[in-house]
Amino acid sequence: MGNKVAIFDSSLRDGAQAEGISFSVDDKLKILELLDEHGVDYIEAGNPGSNPKDLEFFARARSIVLKHARLAAFGSTRRRGIQAESDDNVQSMLLADTPVIVIFGKSWDFHVTDIIRTTLDENLNMISDTLAFFKARGKEVIYDAEHFFDGYKNNPDYAVKSLQAAVDGGADCLVLCDTNGGTFPSEVAKIVKRMVAVFSVPIGIHAHNDCGMAVANSVMAVENGARHVQGTYIGFGERCGNANLSTIIANLGVKANFDCLPADQYRNITRVARHIAAISNVALNERDPFVGNCAFAHKGGMHIDGVNKAAHSFEHINPDLVGGQRRFLMSEVSGRRMILEKIWEVDASITKDDAVTDSIIKRLKELEHEGYQFEGAESTFELVIRKQLGKYRPFFELGHFRIIGEHPANGDYGSSAIIKVKVDGTDEITAAEGDGPVHALDRALRKALDKFYPELANVHLTDYKVRVINGKDATAAKVRVLLQSTDGDAVWTTVGVSTDIIEASWIALVDSIEYKLLKLEEAKVAVAH
């Protein structure tokens, strides 16, 4: 048995079933091309007969030449009592014109008798007939054995017969599905090992995360002989989600000796996860292993000292291996060394005894006294350092802004903003509407800067948090606003503090945009040299 593990991504169907997720056809096509470039083996995108959106997707996908992945359509076995060629659902899958067909069928006798209400023998015929129909038409056929683990635990003989029916129909891979996410890793290990011993056809795993064990179950399956793993790239899906492929790929391909992606693609795991989150319009879980913003973040002074001396003692892998970035969080427990490390990122020539070091520390304490908190907002702190070192220039100047709110909202938006900015002596005045005052202000500012800095088109906010600092002052209290932004690759967070929530939001928003423009400028200088 080789170490190649086929990666099967179902974000475009399973992911679309998650609460709060709604892909446009363009969204799905972007994810398709992104996963293909990443080296994923299979990308499953639903059934063209299920809705007009999927029909349009498959029609447009035909014009895309995939470099690595094989596109798959998904559907069920034929209905009871009819021939496969007479089943509308079966016929609709042919409309996708994909090289791979994924068929799901029943492996749990309870589902056969009580859910689809047919005989056990007819269910086996439904499985074999449907797969044979597609095999006769030259398709690679993957069989998803729905509720397999529950079925095996209740009636192992019948569950195995359902797999044999798929083999009789010509299945190229048998995927064992933990459909309700309730199976333990120890159970998965034993059952997968038995099925690998029984069948010569490759065995796969499809795990759900209802008990928080989808990744563990997938890894255990592979360690016991499975060579095909299904999931969604950042784990979203129905209920608690599907197995998180970014975590699984990193564990199997980086930490263990399995071949999941082309060798040069493991360093893109974090980038791909963030791109998919951005396209999906969801905030990537900051505490996701490997790809989350907290995955390689250190706060405690002793921990930071340990990482500086021997990174492997606190980090299980080098962050570079998955395209991650080590972060040292600014806080009251970070210590002087931590601040000096941040200063060196801007100017490596500064020493701990330089007067400017003391001035930066003093300024940090002043800002913290005002209510600023730089833990998780290192981008704002970098701008503070640059200002103290004289290495900062504003990319634009605010003339004024005005916020207008309506209640009840007149139309789709409840707020509008008018803003005037100056860039290199040129004034620009724009207006925009938004779901709230901060949204309107954000849109108006970007609109004003677009003609000067078109690169900002890829930047958008992914998180907005407000915290009241001194609640005893009631509505006159100071608030701290944290904004998280992304350009699809990098993620950065900025902070603003004021007794006015709009002003606090504005401070954080300006820092976010200026930080991005600063990094773009540095990149251009680096290329020029």
C-alpha positions as CSV (number, residue, x, y, z in Angstrom):
1,M,0.0,0.0,0.0
2,G,1.5,3.3,-1.1
3,N,1.5,6.6,0.7
4,K,-0.6,8.5,-1.8
5,V,-3.9,9.8,-0.2
6,A,-6.5,11.2,-2.7
7,I,-7.9,14.5,-1.4
8,F,-11.6,15.0,-2.3
9,D,-13.0,18.4,-1.6
10,S,-16.8,18.9,-1.4
11,S,-16.9,22.6,-0.4
12,L,-19.0,23.5,-3.4
13,R,-21.8,21.1,-2.2
14,D,-21.3,20.1,1.4
15,G,-19.9,23.5,2.2
16,A,-22.8,25.2,0.5
17,Q,-25.2,23.4,2.9
18,A,-23.6,25.2,5.9
19,E,-25.7,27.8,7.7
20,G,-24.8,31.3,6.4
21,I,-23.0,30.1,3.2
22,S,-24.4,31.0,-0.2
23,F,-22.2,30.7,-3.2
24,S,-22.8,32.4,-6.5
25,V,-21.8,30.6,-9.7
26,D,-18.7,32.9,-10.0
27,D,-17.8,32.0,-6.3
28,K,-17.9,28.3,-7.1
29,L,-15.8,28.7,-10.3
30,K,-13.2,30.7,-8.3
31,I,-13.0,28.0,-5.7
32,L,-12.8,25.3,-8.4
33,E,-9.8,27.0,-10.0
34,L,-8.1,27.7,-6.6
35,L,-8.4,24.1,-5.5
36,D,-7.2,22.8,-8.9
37,E,-4.1,25.0,-8.7
38,H,-3.5,23.7,-5.2
39,G,-3.3,20.1,-6.4
40,V,-6.5,18.7,-4.9
41,D,-7.4,15.4,-6.6
42,Y,-11.2,15.6,-6.7
43,I,-13.6,18.5,-6.6
44,E,-17.2,17.7,-6.2
45,A,-19.8,20.3,-7.0
46,G,-23.3,18.8,-6.7
47,N,-25.9,17.7,-9.1
48,P,-26.9,19.8,-12.2
49,G,-30.4,18.6,-11.9
50,S,-30.9,19.9,-8.4
51,N,-31.1,23.6,-9.1
52,P,-30.5,26.1,-12.0
53,K,-27.3,27.4,-10.2
54,D,-25.6,24.0,-10.4
55,L,-26.7,23.6,-14.0
56,E,-25.1,26.9,-14.9
57,F,-21.9,26.0,-12.9
58,F,-21.4,22.7,-14.8
59,A,-22.1,24.4,-18.1
60,R,-19.5,27.1,-17.4
61,A,-17.0,24.6,-15.8
62,R,-16.7,22.7,-19.1
63,S,-14.7,25.6,-20.6
64,I,-12.1,25.5,-17.7
65,V,-9.2,23.2,-18.4
66,L,-8.2,21.7,-15.0
67,K,-4.5,21.1,-14.4
68,H,-4.8,18.5,-11.7
69,A,-8.2,17.9,-10.2
70,R,-11.0,15.7,-11.6
71,L,-14.4,17.3,-11.4
72,A,-17.2,15.2,-9.9
73,A,-21.0,15.3,-10.0
74,F,-23.0,13.9,-7.0
75,G,-26.3,12.1,-6.7
76,S,-28.1,9.1,-5.2
77,T,-28.8,5.6,-6.4
78,R,-31.8,5.0,-8.6
79,R,-35.2,5.0,-7.0
80,R,-36.7,1.7,-6.0
81,G,-38.7,-0.3,-8.6
82,I,-37.3,1.4,-11.7
83,Q,-34.3,1.0,-14.0
84,A,-31.4,3.3,-13.6
85,E,-31.8,4.7,-17.1
86,S,-35.4,5.7,-16.3
87,D,-34.5,7.6,-13.2
88,D,-34.5,11.4,-13.7
89,N,-31.9,12.0,-11.0
90,V,-29.5,9.5,-12.6
91,Q,-30.0,11.0,-16.0
92,S,-29.5,14.5,-14.6
93,M,-26.0,13.6,-13.4
94,L,-25.0,12.9,-17.1
95,L,-25.7,16.6,-17.8
96,A,-22.7,17.6,-15.8
97,D,-20.4,15.9,-18.3
98,T,-17.8,15.2,-15.6
99,P,-15.3,12.4,-15.6
100,V,-16.2,11.4,-12.1
101,I,-19.6,10.5,-10.6
102,V,-20.2,10.1,-6.9
103,I,-23.1,8.0,-5.9
104,F,-24.4,7.7,-2.4
105,G,-26.5,4.8,-1.2
106,K,-27.8,3.2,2.0
107,S,-25.6,0.9,4.1
108,W,-27.7,0.9,7.3
109,D,-30.6,-1.6,7.1
110,F,-32.7,0.8,9.3
111,H,-32.5,3.5,6.6
112,V,-33.4,1.0,3.9
113,T,-36.5,-0.3,5.6
114,D,-37.7,2.8,7.4
115,I,-36.4,5.8,5.4
116,I,-36.5,4.8,1.7
117,R,-38.9,2.0,2.5
118,T,-37.7,-0.8,0.3
119,T,-36.4,-4.3,0.8
120,L,-32.8,-5.0,1.7
121,D,-32.3,-6.9,-1.6
122,E,-33.8,-4.1,-3.7
123,N,-31.4,-1.6,-2.0
124,L,-28.4,-3.8,-3.0
125,N,-29.8,-3.9,-6.6
126,M,-30.2,-0.1,-6.6
127,I,-26.6,0.3,-5.6
128,S,-25.1,-2.1,-8.2
129,D,-27.4,-1.1,-11.0
130,T,-26.7,2.7,-10.6
131,L,-22.9,2.2,-10.5
132,A,-23.0,-0.1,-13.5
133,F,-25.0,2.5,-15.4
134,F,-22.3,5.0,-15.1
135,K,-19.4,2.6,-15.5
136,A,-20.9,1.5,-18.8
137,R,-20.6,5.2,-19.9
138,G,-16.9,5.4,-19.1
139,K,-17.1,7.2,-15.8
140,E,-14.9,6.9,-12.7
141,V,-17.4,6.0,-10.0
142,I,-16.9,6.7,-6.3
143,Y,-19.4,5.1,-4.0
144,D,-20.3,7.0,-0.8
145,A,-21.7,4.5,1.7
146,E,-24.1,6.7,3.7
147,H,-24.4,6.0,7.5
148,F,-21.9,3.2,7.0
149,F,-20.5,3.2,10.6
150,D,-24.0,3.2,12.2
151,G,-25.0,0.5,9.8
152,Y,-21.9,-1.6,10.5
153,K,-22.4,-1.3,14.3
154,N,-26.1,-2.4,14.0
155,N,-25.9,-5.0,11.2
156,P,-22.3,-5.6,10.0
157,D,-23.2,-8.3,7.5
158,Y,-25.6,-6.1,5.6
159,A,-23.3,-3.1,5.7
160,V,-20.6,-5.2,4.1
161,K,-23.1,-6.5,1.5
162,S,-23.9,-2.9,0.5
163,L,-20.2,-2.3,-0.2
164,Q,-20.0,-5.6,-2.2
165,A,-23.0,-4.4,-4.3
166,A,-21.0,-1.3,-5.1
167,V,-18.0,-3.4,-6.1
168,D,-20.2,-5.6,-8.3
169,G,-21.4,-2.4,-10.0
170,G,-17.8,-1.4,-10.7
171,A,-17.0,1.1,-7.9
172,D,-13.5,2.6,-8.2
173,C,-13.5,3.6,-4.5
174,L,-15.6,2.8,-1.5
175,V,-16.1,5.7,0.9
176,L,-17.2,5.0,4.4
177,C,-19.4,7.8,5.7
178,D,-19.8,8.8,9.3
179,T,-22.9,10.8,8.2
180,N,-24.1,11.9,11.6
181,G,-20.6,12.5,13.0
182,G,-21.1,10.3,16.0
183,T,-18.4,7.6,15.6
184,F,-15.3,7.6,17.8
185,P,-11.7,7.4,16.3
186,S,-11.2,4.0,17.9
187,E,-14.3,2.6,16.2
188,V,-13.2,4.1,12.9
189,A,-9.8,2.6,13.1
190,K,-11.1,-0.9,13.7
191,I,-13.9,-0.8,11.1
192,V,-11.7,0.8,8.4
193,K,-9.0,-1.8,9.0
194,R,-11.5,-4.6,8.5
195,M,-12.9,-3.2,5.3
196,V,-9.4,-2.7,3.9
197,A,-8.7,-6.4,4.6
198,V,-12.0,-7.4,2.9
199,F,-11.9,-5.4,-0.3
200,S,-9.3,-4.8,-2.9
201,V,-11.0,-1.6,-4.0
202,P,-9.5,1.5,-2.3
203,I,-11.3,2.6,0.9
204,G,-12.1,6.2,1.7
205,I,-13.4,8.2,4.6
206,H,-16.1,10.9,4.8
207,A,-16.4,12.3,8.3
208,H,-18.7,14.9,9.9
209,N,-17.7,16.9,12.9
210,D,-20.7,16.6,15.2
211,C,-18.5,15.3,18.1
212,G,-15.5,17.4,17.1
213,M,-13.6,14.4,15.9
214,A,-13.9,14.6,12.1
215,V,-10.2,15.3,11.6
216,A,-9.2,12.6,14.1
217,N,-11.5,10.1,12.4
218,S,-10.1,10.9,9.0
219,V,-6.5,10.6,10.2
220,M,-7.2,7.3,12.0
221,A,-8.9,6.0,8.8
222,V,-5.7,6.8,6.7
223,E,-3.4,5.2,9.4
224,N,-5.5,2.1,9.1
225,G,-5.4,1.8,5.3
226,A,-7.9,4.4,3.8
227,R,-6.3,6.2,0.8
228,H,-9.1,8.6,0.0
229,V,-10.3,11.5,2.3
230,Q,-13.3,13.6,1.7
231,G,-14.1,16.9,3.4
232,T,-14.4,20.7,2.9
233,Y,-11.2,22.8,2.8
234,I,-11.9,24.9,5.9
235,G,-14.4,22.5,7.5
236,F,-17.7,24.2,7.0
237,G,-20.7,22.1,6.2
238,E,-24.1,21.1,7.6
239,R,-24.6,21.2,11.4
240,C,-21.1,21.2,13.0
241,G,-19.4,20.9,9.6
242,N,-17.4,18.4,7.6
243,A,-13.9,17.2,8.1
244,N,-11.5,20.1,7.7
245,L,-9.2,19.3,4.8
246,S,-6.7,22.0,5.6
247,T,-6.0,20.4,8.9
248,I,-6.0,16.9,7.6
249,I,-3.7,17.7,4.7
250,A,-1.2,19.5,7.0
251,N,-1.3,16.6,9.5
252,L,-0.9,13.8,6.9
253,G,1.4,15.6,4.4
254,V,3.6,17.8,6.6
255,K,3.7,15.8,9.9
256,A,3.4,12.3,8.5
257,N,4.8,10.6,5.5
258,F,1.7,10.8,3.2
259,D,1.4,12.3,-0.3
260,C,-1.6,14.5,-0.3
261,L,-0.6,17.5,-2.5
262,P,2.2,18.3,-4.9
263,A,5.4,18.9,-2.9
264,D,5.4,22.7,-3.5
265,Q,1.8,23.2,-2.4
266,Y,2.0,22.5,1.3
267,R,3.3,26.1,1.8
268,N,0.1,27.4,0.2
269,I,-2.3,25.7,2.7
270,T,-2.8,28.9,4.7
271,R,-3.2,31.1,1.6
272,V,-5.8,28.7,0.1
273,A,-7.8,28.5,3.4
274,R,-7.9,32.3,3.6
275,H,-8.9,32.7,0.0
276,I,-11.8,30.2,0.4
277,A,-12.9,32.0,3.5
278,A,-12.9,35.3,1.7
279,I,-14.8,34.0,-1.3
280,S,-17.3,32.3,1.1
281,N,-17.7,35.6,3.0
282,V,-16.9,33.9,6.3
283,A,-14.3,34.7,9.0
284,L,-11.7,32.0,9.1
285,N,-11.7,30.5,12.6
286,E,-8.7,32.2,14.3
287,R,-8.0,29.1,16.3
288,D,-8.0,26.6,13.4
289,P,-4.9,24.5,13.5
290,F,-2.2,25.4,11.0
291,V,-4.2,28.2,9.2
292,G,-5.8,30.2,11.9
293,N,-4.4,33.6,13.0
294,C,-3.7,32.1,16.4
295,A,-2.0,28.9,15.2
296,F,1.5,30.2,15.8
297,A,0.8,33.1,18.1
298,H,2.7,33.4,21.4
299,K,1.9,35.8,24.3
300,G,3.5,34.8,27.6
301,G,7.0,36.2,28.1
302,M,8.5,32.8,29.1
303,H,6.9,31.2,26.0
304,I,8.2,33.9,23.7
305,D,11.7,33.5,25.2
306,G,11.4,29.7,24.7
307,V,10.4,30.1,21.1
308,N,13.3,32.5,20.4
309,K,15.7,30.0,21.9
310,A,14.2,26.7,20.6
311,A,11.1,27.2,18.5
312,H,10.3,23.5,18.2
313,S,9.8,23.4,22.0
314,F,6.5,25.4,21.6
315,E,5.7,24.9,17.9
316,H,5.0,21.4,16.6
317,I,6.1,22.4,13.1
318,N,7.8,25.4,11.4
319,P,5.0,27.8,10.4
320,D,6.7,28.3,7.0
321,L,5.8,24.7,6.1
322,V,2.1,25.6,5.7
323,G,2.6,29.2,4.8
324,G,1.8,30.4,8.3
325,Q,3.5,33.1,10.3
326,R,4.8,33.2,13.8
327,R,3.3,36.0,15.8
328,F,4.4,37.5,19.2
329,L,1.5,39.2,20.8
330,M,1.9,42.6,22.4
331,S,0.6,42.6,26.0
332,E,1.5,43.4,29.6
333,V,3.2,40.0,29.9
334,S,5.4,40.3,26.8
335,G,8.3,42.1,28.3
336,R,10.9,44.6,26.9
337,R,12.5,42.0,24.6
338,M,9.1,41.5,22.9
339,I,8.9,45.2,22.1
340,L,12.5,45.3,20.9
341,E,11.7,42.4,18.5
342,K,8.9,44.5,17.0
343,I,11.2,47.5,16.7
344,W,13.7,45.3,14.8
345,E,11.1,44.4,12.3
346,V,11.1,48.0,11.3
347,D,14.7,49.0,11.9
348,A,17.2,46.2,12.8
349,S,19.8,48.8,13.9
350,I,18.0,49.9,17.0
351,T,19.4,48.6,20.3
352,K,17.8,48.2,23.7
353,D,19.9,51.2,25.0
354,D,18.9,53.6,22.3
355,A,16.8,56.6,23.5
356,V,14.2,55.8,20.9
357,T,13.5,52.4,22.5
358,D,12.6,54.2,25.7
359,S,10.4,56.6,23.8
360,I,8.5,53.8,22.1
361,I,8.0,52.0,25.4
362,K,6.8,55.2,26.9
363,R,4.4,55.8,24.1
364,L,3.1,52.2,24.3
365,K,2.3,52.7,28.0
366,E,0.6,56.0,27.3
367,L,-1.6,54.4,24.7
368,E,-2.4,51.5,26.9
369,H,-3.4,53.9,29.6
370,E,-5.8,55.6,27.1
371,G,-7.4,52.2,26.5
372,Y,-5.5,50.8,23.6
373,Q,-4.7,47.1,23.6
374,F,-2.2,45.8,21.1
375,E,-2.6,42.1,21.7
376,G,-3.8,40.9,18.3
377,A,-3.4,44.4,16.8
378,E,0.2,44.4,16.0
379,S,-0.4,46.2,12.8
380,T,-1.4,49.4,14.7
381,F,1.6,48.9,17.0
382,E,3.9,48.7,13.9
383,L,2.5,52.1,12.8
384,V,3.2,53.5,16.3
385,I,6.8,52.4,16.0
386,R,7.2,53.9,12.6
387,K,5.9,57.2,13.8
388,Q,8.3,57.2,16.7
389,L,11.2,56.3,14.4
390,G,10.2,58.9,11.8
391,K,9.6,56.2,9.2
392,Y,5.9,57.0,8.7
393,R,4.1,59.1,6.1
394,P,0.3,59.4,5.7
395,F,-1.0,58.1,2.4
396,F,-4.0,60.4,2.6
397,E,-5.4,63.2,4.8
398,L,-9.0,63.5,6.0
399,G,-10.8,66.7,5.2
400,H,-14.0,65.8,6.9
401,F,-16.7,63.1,7.0
402,R,-20.4,63.2,7.7
403,I,-22.6,60.3,8.7
404,I,-26.4,60.3,8.1
405,G,-28.6,57.7,9.7
406,E,-32.2,56.9,9.0
407,H,-34.7,55.0,11.0
408,P,-36.6,53.3,9.7
409,A,-34.2,52.7,6.8
410,N,-35.3,54.0,3.5
411,G,-34.5,51.2,1.1
412,D,-31.7,48.6,1.6
413,Y,-29.4,50.8,3.6
414,G,-29.8,52.6,6.9
415,S,-26.8,54.9,6.8
416,S,-24.9,57.0,4.4
417,A,-21.5,58.7,4.6
418,I,-20.0,61.7,2.8
419,I,-16.2,62.0,3.0
420,K,-13.5,64.3,1.7
421,V,-9.8,63.2,1.5
422,K,-6.7,64.6,0.1
423,V,-4.0,62.6,-1.7
424,D,-0.8,64.3,-2.9
425,G,-2.6,67.7,-2.9
426,T,-5.6,66.4,-4.8
427,D,-9.0,66.5,-3.1
428,E,-11.6,63.8,-3.6
429,I,-15.2,63.9,-2.3
430,T,-17.4,60.8,-2.3
431,A,-20.5,59.4,-0.8
432,A,-21.7,55.8,-0.1
433,E,-24.5,53.9,1.6
434,G,-24.0,51.1,4.1
435,D,-25.8,48.8,6.5
436,G,-24.6,50.9,9.3
437,P,-22.5,54.0,9.9
438,V,-19.1,52.2,9.9
439,H,-20.0,50.2,6.8
440,A,-21.0,53.4,5.0
441,L,-17.8,55.1,6.1
442,D,-15.7,52.2,5.0
443,R,-17.3,52.1,1.6
444,A,-17.1,55.9,1.1
445,L,-13.4,55.9,2.1
446,R,-12.5,53.1,-0.3
447,K,-14.5,54.8,-3.0
448,A,-12.5,58.0,-2.5
449,L,-9.2,56.2,-2.5
450,D,-9.9,53.9,-5.4
451,K,-8.6,56.3,-8.1
452,F,-5.3,56.8,-6.2
453,Y,-4.8,53.2,-4.8
454,P,-6.7,50.7,-7.0
455,E,-4.8,47.9,-5.1
456,L,-7.3,48.4,-2.2
457,A,-10.0,46.7,-4.3
458,N,-8.9,43.3,-2.9
459,V,-9.0,44.4,0.7
460,H,-12.0,43.9,2.9
461,L,-13.0,43.7,6.5
462,T,-13.5,40.2,8.0
463,D,-14.3,41.1,11.6
464,Y,-15.4,44.1,13.6
465,K,-15.4,44.0,17.4
466,V,-16.4,46.7,19.9
467,R,-15.6,46.6,23.6
468,V,-16.6,49.2,26.2
469,I,-13.6,50.0,28.3
470,N,-15.0,51.9,31.3
471,G,-18.6,50.8,31.5
472,K,-19.3,52.9,34.7
473,D,-19.4,56.0,32.5
474,A,-22.4,54.5,30.7
475,T,-23.0,56.0,27.3
476,A,-20.1,58.4,27.7
477,A,-17.7,55.4,28.1
478,K,-14.6,54.9,26.0
479,V,-14.8,52.1,23.4
480,R,-12.1,50.0,21.8
481,V,-12.7,48.9,18.2
482,L,-10.8,46.0,16.6
483,L,-10.9,45.6,12.9
484,Q,-9.6,42.5,11.1
485,S,-8.8,42.9,7.4
486,T,-7.6,40.7,4.6
487,D,-6.5,40.9,1.0
488,G,-7.0,37.2,0.5
489,D,-3.4,36.3,1.5
490,A,-2.4,38.3,4.6
491,V,-4.6,39.0,7.6
492,W,-4.0,42.0,9.9
493,T,-5.8,43.7,12.8
494,T,-5.9,47.3,13.8
495,V,-7.3,49.1,16.9
496,G,-8.9,52.5,17.6
497,V,-10.1,54.0,20.9
498,S,-12.4,56.9,21.6
499,T,-15.5,57.9,23.5
500,D,-17.1,58.1,20.0
501,I,-17.6,54.7,18.4
502,I,-17.5,56.2,14.9
503,E,-14.2,57.9,15.6
504,A,-12.8,54.8,17.2
505,S,-13.8,52.9,14.1
506,W,-12.4,55.5,11.8
507,I,-9.0,55.3,13.6
508,A,-8.9,51.6,13.2
509,L,-10.1,51.8,9.6
510,V,-7.4,54.3,8.6
511,D,-4.7,52.2,10.3
512,S,-5.9,49.2,8.4
513,I,-5.7,50.9,5.0
514,E,-2.4,52.6,5.7
515,Y,-0.9,49.4,6.9
516,K,-1.8,47.7,3.6
517,L,-0.5,50.6,1.5
518,L,2.7,50.6,3.5
519,K,3.2,46.9,2.8
520,L,2.5,47.4,-0.9
521,E,5.1,50.3,-1.0
522,E,7.7,48.1,0.8
523,A,7.1,45.3,-1.7
524,K,7.6,47.6,-4.7
525,V,10.9,48.9,-3.2
526,A,12.1,45.4,-2.6
527,V,11.4,44.4,-6.2
528,A,13.1,47.6,-7.5
529,H,16.2,46.6,-5.6
